[in-house]
């Protein structure tokens, strides 16, 4: 399975919109291919520290996950981040976060007239 950065971003939006802070995912056994891909990407989010498992099949977003979500919330920043990663020939999830933060700082400097 290849990591799908668009899926990671959409999962974070989905989890943020959930009514409960605990996210319950179905069992991996008997799961469809789409469900297995989803679970795999949740595990990648856990590996990156953006989510954590709090029980069997139960997860929550971490503060770092919320920070990453804020960094990639803007479609403009997200598209610049993907473009920057593409120019590099790919990027780790941590590098994607760093790129997004750099673009947000650039945007803040332009809008606020200060360098962060």
C-alpha positions in Angstrom: 0.0 0.0 0.0 1.3 3.4 -0.9 0.7 6.3 1.5 -2.0 8.6 0.2 -1.5 12.1 1.6 -5.0 13.2 0.4 -6.6 10.4 2.3 -4.6 11.3 5.4 -5.8 14.9 5.1 -9.4 13.8 4.6 -9.3 11.4 7.5 -8.1 14.2 9.8 -11.0 16.5 8.6 -13.4 13.6 9.2 -12.1 12.9 12.7 -12.1 16.6 13.7 -15.8 16.8 12.6 -16.8 13.8 14.7 -19.0 14.5 17.7 -16.9 12.3 20.0 -13.2 12.6 20.7 -12.9 8.8 20.6 -12.9 7.3 17.1 -13.9 3.7 16.8 -12.8 1.7 13.7 -14.1 -1.7 12.7 -12.0 -4.8 13.0 -9.4 -5.5 10.4 -10.7 -9.0 10.0 -13.3 -9.3 7.2 -12.8 -5.6 6.3 -13.1 -4.5 2.7 -10.1 -3.3 0.8 -11.2 0.3 1.3 -11.6 -0.3 5.1 -8.1 -1.9 5.2 -6.6 1.1 3.4 -8.4 3.4 5.9 -7.1 1.4 8.9 -3.6 1.3 7.4 -3.6 5.1 7.1 -4.9 5.5 10.6 -1.9 3.4 11.7 0.4 5.7 9.7 -1.2 8.7 11.5 -0.4 6.9 14.8 3.2 6.2 13.6 3.6 9.9 12.9 2.2 10.9 16.3 -0.9 12.6 14.8 -3.2 10.0 16.4 -2.9 7.5 19.2 -4.6 4.2 19.9 -6.4 4.3 23.3 -8.0 0.9 23.1 -8.7 -2.0 20.7 -9.9 -0.3 17.6 -10.3 3.0 19.4 -8.2 6.1 18.5 -8.0 9.8 19.2 -6.3 12.8 17.5 -3.3 14.1 19.3 -2.3 17.7 19.7 0.2 17.2 16.9 -2.6 15.8 14.8 -4.7 19.0 15.3 -1.6 21.1 14.5 -1.0 19.2 11.3 -4.7 19.6 10.4 -4.4 23.4 11.0 -1.3 23.5 8.9 -2.9 21.8 5.9 -6.5 23.2 6.4 -6.1 25.9 3.7 -6.5 24.5 0.2 -3.9 27.0 -1.0 -1.3 25.9 1.6 -2.2 22.3 0.9 -1.6 22.6 -2.8 1.7 24.4 -2.3 2.7 21.7 0.2 2.0 18.9 -2.3 3.7 20.9 -5.1 6.8 21.4 -2.9 6.9 17.7 -2.0 6.5 16.8 -5.7 9.5 19.0 -6.6 11.5 17.1 -4.1 10.5 13.8 -5.6 8.4 13.0 -2.5 8.5 13.8 1.2 8.0 12.2 4.5 4.9 13.1 6.5 7.1 15.1 8.8 8.5 17.0 5.8 5.0 17.7 4.6 4.2 19.2 8.0 7.4 21.3 7.8 6.5 22.5 4.3 2.9 23.4 5.3 4.2 25.4 8.3 6.7 27.2 6.1 3.9 28.2 3.7 1.7 29.3 6.6 4.5 31.5 7.9 5.1 32.9 4.5 1.3 33.7 4.3 1.4 35.3 7.7 4.3 37.5 6.8 2.5 38.7 3.7 -0.8 39.4 5.5 0.5 40.7 8.8 3.8 42.2 7.7 5.8 40.3 10.3 8.2 37.4 10.0 7.6 34.4 12.2 
